[in-house]
């Protein structure tokens, strides 16, 4: 655990490691050790008696914020809209401390696995365990933020399904029994067989957004079905987004090829997609365009990348990423376009502050609700 503490101090710790550190530091003796490391590193004036760790870390945060400010680069106006590049050199300790010691809201939104019999199992991302997922004693290994299913296919046997649900503010990975890797974004769910026993196909069901790296199998094509569009592949890497509240149904291909088709029985449409292209469902028709693939898969490692995106769409992604509600009372912001990049762990208030520097608005964060108002002249 000393290695995790040092990573925390060195600003190289991951979100998953932070969750482990948080759980570990809940024990009094471990809490004391963490204080000792903090004291040694930052030369804080901590007495030998018990000290409130939150206050200690708040002091560290204040010191860092006073000494370090993120760099930014502003792009000029382009084609009648504002394009602002907000580039961070590195994530500040503030984001880490916020996620480590302000987790009351996180406890209300759990990652869950629904078994075939309807049992709901909460998944604790600080655990590394095996557990049963079917009556035939099939097991899955949980490795913190990842589920790994064993290859136990028995052709002709009935399909047994699991459903993984990921709330706002979280991401999770599942390695399916055929070797296909799926990263689920916040506010998403995936239903899939514990083992792909169907001899002719592999089929899963998506709600929300996921990044797929599909294991190749020419004899058993892989299908991803959603409410409005379906994707069929043999082996490839692609991102699929189907958020119902955003009326967004799209597929972005990183490598390989996929076939996308609509589910509308009256207006059928389908096409083949090549790498670097995005297909969108617009008025029951599939439309393609060239895209920056990195923009659409940045979320997989916890980053945020906006390229010429409207503020009203950026808000939706921030809500998912940080598990907050954003109320925008400054409608003039909605159509303004931004280009911005934020690394994993950046605090939401830092992001809004940099947007604010380039556009006139004010914001308040209270009880997981962000309210954006027009700028008030003093």
C-alpha positions as CSV (number, residue, x, y, z in Angstrom):
1,X,0.0,0.0,0.0
2,X,3.0,2.3,0.5
3,X,3.4,2.2,-3.3
4,X,-0.2,3.6,-3.7
5,X,0.5,6.4,-1.2
6,X,3.6,7.4,-3.1
7,X,1.7,7.4,-6.4
8,X,-0.9,9.7,-4.7
9,X,1.9,12.0,-3.6
10,X,3.5,11.8,-7.1
11,X,0.2,12.5,-8.9
12,X,0.5,9.3,-10.9
13,X,-2.3,7.3,-9.1
14,X,-5.3,6.0,-11.1
15,X,-9.0,6.3,-10.3
16,X,-9.1,2.5,-9.4
17,X,-6.0,2.8,-7.2
18,X,-7.6,5.8,-5.4
19,X,-10.6,3.8,-4.6
20,X,-8.4,1.1,-3.0
21,X,-6.5,3.8,-1.1
22,X,-9.7,5.3,0.2
23,X,-11.0,1.9,1.5
24,X,-7.6,1.1,3.0
25,X,-7.3,4.5,4.8
26,X,-10.7,4.0,6.5
27,X,-8.9,1.9,9.2
28,X,-7.4,4.1,12.0
29,X,-3.9,2.6,11.8
30,X,-3.8,3.1,8.0
31,X,-5.2,6.6,8.4
32,X,-2.3,7.4,10.6
33,X,0.2,6.0,8.1
34,X,-1.3,8.1,5.3
35,X,-1.0,11.2,7.5
36,X,2.6,10.4,8.2
37,X,3.4,10.2,4.5
38,X,1.5,13.4,3.8
39,X,3.4,15.2,6.6
40,X,6.8,14.0,5.4
41,X,6.2,14.9,1.8
42,X,4.7,18.4,2.2
43,X,6.2,19.4,5.6
44,X,2.8,20.1,7.0
45,X,2.6,21.3,10.6
46,X,0.8,18.2,12.0
47,X,1.0,17.4,15.7
48,X,1.4,13.9,16.9
49,X,-2.1,13.7,18.2
50,X,-5.0,12.6,15.9
51,X,-5.6,15.1,13.1
52,X,-8.6,15.4,10.8
53,X,-7.2,14.0,7.5
54,X,-9.7,16.0,5.4
55,X,-8.3,19.2,6.8
56,X,-4.8,18.1,6.3
57,X,-5.4,17.3,2.7
58,X,-7.3,20.5,2.2
59,X,-4.1,22.3,3.3
60,X,-2.1,20.4,0.7
61,X,-4.7,21.3,-1.9
62,X,-4.6,25.0,-1.0
63,X,-0.8,25.0,-1.2
64,X,-0.7,23.3,-4.6
65,X,-3.4,25.6,-6.0
66,X,-1.5,28.6,-4.9
67,X,1.7,27.4,-6.6
68,X,0.4,25.8,-9.8
69,X,-2.1,27.0,-12.4
70,X,-3.1,25.0,-15.4
71,X,-1.9,26.4,-18.8
72,X,-4.3,27.1,-21.5
73,X,-4.2,28.0,-25.2
74,X,-7.0,29.9,-26.9
75,X,-7.8,29.4,-30.6
76,X,-9.3,32.3,-32.6
77,X,-12.9,32.5,-33.7
78,X,-13.7,30.3,-36.7
79,X,-16.7,30.5,-39.0
80,X,-18.8,32.8,-36.7
81,X,-18.5,30.5,-33.7
82,X,-16.1,30.5,-30.8
83,X,-13.6,27.6,-30.7
84,X,-11.6,27.5,-27.4
85,X,-8.9,25.1,-26.8
86,X,-8.4,24.4,-23.1
87,X,-5.4,22.2,-22.6
88,X,-4.2,20.9,-19.3
89,X,-0.6,19.9,-18.7
90,X,-1.6,17.5,-15.9
91,X,-4.5,16.8,-13.5
92,X,-4.2,18.6,-10.2
93,X,-4.3,17.0,-6.8
94,X,-7.6,18.7,-6.2
95,X,-9.5,16.3,-8.4
96,X,-7.9,13.3,-6.7
97,X,-8.7,14.5,-3.3
98,X,-12.2,15.3,-4.2
99,X,-12.8,11.8,-5.6
100,X,-11.0,10.2,-2.6
101,X,-12.6,12.0,0.3
102,X,-16.0,13.3,-1.0
103,X,-17.7,10.1,-2.0
104,X,-21.1,10.3,-0.3
105,X,-22.9,10.7,-3.6
106,X,-20.9,7.9,-5.2
107,X,-22.2,5.4,-2.6
108,X,-25.8,6.1,-3.9
109,X,-24.9,5.0,-7.4
110,X,-23.6,1.5,-7.6
111,X,-22.3,-0.6,-10.4
112,X,-24.5,-3.7,-10.5
113,X,-24.6,-7.1,-12.2
114,X,-28.0,-8.7,-12.7
115,X,-27.9,-12.4,-12.9
116,X,-30.1,-14.7,-15.0
117,X,-32.5,-15.3,-12.1
118,X,-33.0,-11.6,-11.5
119,X,-30.6,-11.4,-8.5
120,X,-28.9,-8.0,-8.4
121,X,-25.3,-8.0,-7.2
122,X,-23.6,-4.7,-6.4
123,X,-19.9,-4.6,-7.6
124,X,-17.4,-3.1,-5.2
125,X,-14.5,-1.8,-7.4
126,X,-12.0,-2.2,-4.5
127,X,-12.5,-6.0,-4.7
128,X,-10.7,-8.8,-6.5
129,X,-12.8,-11.9,-6.2
130,X,-14.5,-14.9,-7.9
131,X,-18.3,-15.5,-7.7
132,X,-21.0,-17.6,-9.3
133,X,-23.0,-16.1,-12.1
134,X,-25.2,-19.1,-13.1
135,X,-26.8,-22.2,-11.7
136,X,-24.3,-24.4,-13.4
137,X,-21.7,-22.9,-11.1
138,X,-20.1,-20.8,-13.9
139,X,-17.8,-18.3,-12.3
140,X,-16.6,-14.8,-13.2
141,X,-13.5,-13.1,-11.8
142,X,-13.9,-9.5,-10.7
143,X,-10.6,-7.6,-11.0
144,X,-11.6,-4.2,-9.4
145,X,-13.2,-2.4,-12.4
146,X,-13.2,-5.4,-14.7
147,X,-15.2,-8.6,-15.0
148,X,-13.5,-11.6,-16.7
149,X,-15.7,-14.5,-17.9
150,X,-14.2,-18.0,-18.5
151,X,-14.4,-19.6,-21.9
152,X,-17.0,-22.3,-21.1
153,X,-19.0,-22.5,-24.3
154,X,-21.2,-25.6,-24.8
155,X,-22.9,-25.4,-28.1
156,X,-26.6,-26.2,-28.0
157,X,-27.0,-25.4,-24.3
158,X,-29.5,-22.7,-23.3
159,X,-28.1,-19.1,-23.1
160,X,-27.7,-17.7,-19.6
161,X,-27.6,-13.9,-19.5
162,X,-26.0,-11.4,-17.2
163,X,-26.6,-7.6,-17.3
164,X,-24.0,-5.1,-16.3
165,X,-25.2,-1.6,-15.4
166,X,-22.9,1.4,-14.9
167,X,-24.3,4.6,-13.3
168,X,-23.3,8.2,-14.0
169,X,-19.8,9.0,-12.8
170,X,-18.4,5.5,-13.4
171,X,-16.9,3.3,-16.1
172,X,-16.4,-0.5,-16.2
173,X,-14.9,-3.2,-18.4
174,X,-16.1,-6.7,-19.1
175,X,-14.1,-9.4,-20.9
176,X,-16.7,-11.7,-22.4
177,X,-16.3,-15.5,-22.7
178,X,-15.1,-15.3,-26.3
179,X,-12.3,-12.8,-25.5
180,X,-14.2,-9.7,-26.6
181,X,-13.4,-6.7,-24.5
182,X,-16.2,-4.1,-23.8
183,X,-15.7,-0.8,-21.9
184,X,-19.0,0.6,-20.7
185,X,-19.4,4.3,-20.3
186,X,-21.3,6.1,-17.6
187,X,-25.1,5.7,-17.7
188,X,-24.9,2.5,-19.8
189,X,-25.9,-1.2,-19.5
190,X,-24.9,-4.3,-21.4
191,X,-26.8,-7.6,-21.5
192,X,-24.8,-10.6,-22.7
193,X,-24.6,-14.4,-22.4
194,X,-22.3,-15.9,-19.7
195,X,-21.2,-18.2,-22.5
196,X,-21.8,-17.9,-26.3
197,X,-23.5,-21.3,-26.7
198,X,-25.3,-20.4,-30.0
199,X,-23.3,-22.1,-32.7
200,X,-24.1,-19.5,-35.3
201,X,-23.7,-16.1,-33.7
202,X,-22.6,-14.0,-30.7
203,X,-25.2,-11.4,-29.6
204,X,-25.2,-8.7,-26.9
205,X,-27.7,-5.9,-26.1
206,X,-26.5,-2.3,-25.4
207,X,-28.2,0.7,-23.8
208,X,-25.9,3.8,-23.6
209,X,-22.4,3.8,-24.8
210,X,-19.6,1.2,-25.1
211,X,-16.3,0.6,-26.8
212,X,-15.9,-2.9,-28.3
213,X,-12.8,-4.8,-29.2
214,X,-14.3,-7.9,-30.7
215,X,-12.5,-11.2,-30.8
216,X,-12.4,-12.6,-34.4
217,X,-14.5,-15.7,-35.2
218,X,-15.5,-16.0,-38.9
219,X,-17.9,-18.8,-38.0
220,X,-19.8,-16.8,-35.3
221,X,-20.3,-13.1,-36.2
222,X,-20.7,-10.7,-33.4
223,X,-23.9,-8.6,-33.1
224,X,-24.6,-5.6,-30.9
225,X,-28.3,-4.7,-30.8
226,X,-29.9,-1.6,-29.4
227,X,-33.3,0.1,-29.5
228,X,-32.7,1.8,-32.9
229,X,-29.6,0.4,-34.6
230,X,-27.8,-2.9,-34.8
231,X,-24.1,-3.7,-35.6
232,X,-22.7,-6.9,-37.0
233,X,-18.9,-7.7,-37.1
234,X,-16.4,-10.5,-37.3
235,X,-13.6,-8.8,-35.4
236,X,-13.0,-5.1,-35.0
237,X,-12.8,-2.1,-32.7
238,X,-15.6,0.4,-32.6
239,X,-17.5,2.8,-30.3
240,X,-21.3,2.7,-30.2
241,X,-23.5,5.3,-28.6
242,X,-27.2,4.9,-28.0
243,X,-28.2,7.3,-25.2
244,X,-32.0,7.6,-25.3
245,X,-32.1,11.0,-23.6
246,X,-29.8,12.5,-26.2
247,X,-31.5,11.1,-29.3
248,X,-28.0,10.0,-30.3
249,X,-27.5,6.7,-32.2
250,X,-24.1,6.4,-33.7
251,X,-21.2,4.1,-34.4
252,X,-17.5,5.2,-34.9
253,X,-15.1,2.6,-36.4
254,X,-11.5,2.5,-35.2
255,X,-10.3,-0.6,-37.2
256,X,-11.8,-3.4,-39.2
257,X,-15.3,-3.1,-40.7
258,X,-18.8,-3.3,-39.4
259,X,-22.3,-3.4,-40.9
260,X,-24.8,-1.0,-39.4
261,X,-28.6,-1.3,-39.9
262,X,-31.7,0.3,-38.5
263,X,-34.5,-1.4,-36.6
264,X,-37.3,0.5,-38.2
265,X,-39.4,-2.1,-40.0
266,X,-41.0,0.6,-42.3
267,X,-37.8,2.4,-43.3
268,X,-35.0,-0.1,-43.5
269,X,-31.4,1.1,-44.1
270,X,-28.0,-0.5,-43.8
271,X,-24.4,0.3,-44.8
272,X,-20.8,-0.9,-44.3
273,X,-18.5,1.4,-42.3
274,X,-14.8,1.8,-42.8
275,X,-12.2,3.1,-40.2
276,X,-12.2,6.8,-39.4
277,X,-15.9,7.1,-40.3
278,X,-19.0,7.7,-38.1
279,X,-22.5,6.6,-39.0
280,X,-25.5,8.5,-37.4
281,X,-29.1,7.7,-37.4
282,X,-31.0,10.8,-38.6
283,X,-34.7,10.6,-39.4
284,X,-34.5,6.9,-39.8
285,X,-31.7,7.2,-42.3
286,X,-28.0,6.3,-41.8
287,X,-25.6,9.1,-42.6
288,X,-21.8,8.8,-42.6
289,X,-19.0,11.4,-42.1
290,X,-15.3,11.6,-41.4
291,X,-14.5,12.0,-37.7
292,X,-11.6,12.2,-35.2
293,X,-11.8,8.7,-33.7
294,X,-9.9,9.8,-30.6
295,X,-12.6,12.2,-29.7
296,X,-15.2,9.4,-29.5
297,X,-13.1,7.0,-27.5
298,X,-11.3,9.4,-25.1
299,X,-13.8,8.5,-22.3
300,X,-12.4,4.9,-22.2
301,X,-9.4,6.0,-20.2
302,X,-11.3,8.7,-18.3
303,X,-10.3,11.7,-20.5
304,X,-12.6,14.2,-22.1
305,X,-12.1,15.5,-25.6
306,X,-14.4,18.0,-27.3
307,X,-13.8,19.1,-30.9
308,X,-16.1,21.8,-32.2
309,X,-18.8,20.7,-29.9
310,X,-21.8,22.8,-28.9
311,X,-22.0,23.7,-25.2
312,X,-25.4,22.1,-24.8
313,X,-23.8,18.7,-25.9
314,X,-20.8,19.2,-23.7
315,X,-23.1,19.6,-20.7
316,X,-24.6,16.2,-21.3
317,X,-21.2,14.5,-21.3
318,X,-20.2,16.4,-18.1
319,X,-23.3,15.2,-16.4
320,X,-22.5,11.6,-17.2
321,X,-18.8,11.8,-16.5
322,X,-19.2,13.5,-13.0
323,X,-22.7,12.2,-12.0
324,X,-24.1,15.7,-11.6
325,X,-27.2,17.6,-12.8
326,X,-26.4,20.7,-14.8
327,X,-29.1,23.4,-15.1
328,X,-28.1,26.0,-17.7
329,X,-30.0,29.2,-17.3
330,X,-27.8,31.0,-19.8
331,X,-29.3,29.8,-23.1
332,X,-26.9,31.9,-25.2
333,X,-24.2,29.4,-24.3
334,X,-25.9,26.4,-25.9
335,X,-24.9,27.1,-29.5
336,X,-21.3,28.2,-28.7
337,X,-18.8,25.6,-29.9
338,X,-15.6,24.6,-28.1
339,X,-12.6,22.5,-28.7
340,X,-11.1,21.3,-25.4
341,X,-9.1,18.5,-23.9
342,X,-9.1,17.4,-20.2
343,X,-7.1,14.6,-18.7
344,X,-8.4,11.9,-16.4
345,X,-9.1,13.2,-12.9
346,X,-9.6,16.9,-13.7
347,X,-12.1,18.5,-11.3
348,X,-15.4,19.7,-12.7
349,X,-15.0,23.1,-11.2
350,X,-11.7,23.5,-12.9
351,X,-13.2,22.6,-16.2
352,X,-16.1,25.1,-15.8
353,X,-13.7,27.8,-14.6
354,X,-11.7,27.6,-17.9
355,X,-14.8,27.6,-20.0
356,X,-15.9,30.6,-17.9
357,X,-12.6,32.5,-18.7
358,X,-13.5,32.5,-22.4
359,X,-17.3,33.0,-22.2
360,X,-19.3,35.2,-19.9
361,X,-21.2,33.1,-17.3
362,X,-21.3,32.3,-13.6
363,X,-21.9,28.9,-12.0
364,X,-22.6,27.4,-8.6
365,X,-22.1,23.8,-7.5
366,X,-24.2,22.6,-4.6
367,X,-25.3,19.1,-3.7
368,X,-24.3,17.6,-7.0
369,X,-26.3,20.2,-8.9
370,X,-24.5,22.7,-11.2
371,X,-26.4,25.9,-12.0
372,X,-25.1,28.1,-14.8
373,X,-26.3,31.7,-14.9
374,X,-25.6,34.8,-17.0
375,X,-22.6,36.9,-16.0
376,X,-23.5,39.6,-13.6
377,X,-21.7,42.9,-13.8
378,X,-20.4,44.2,-10.5
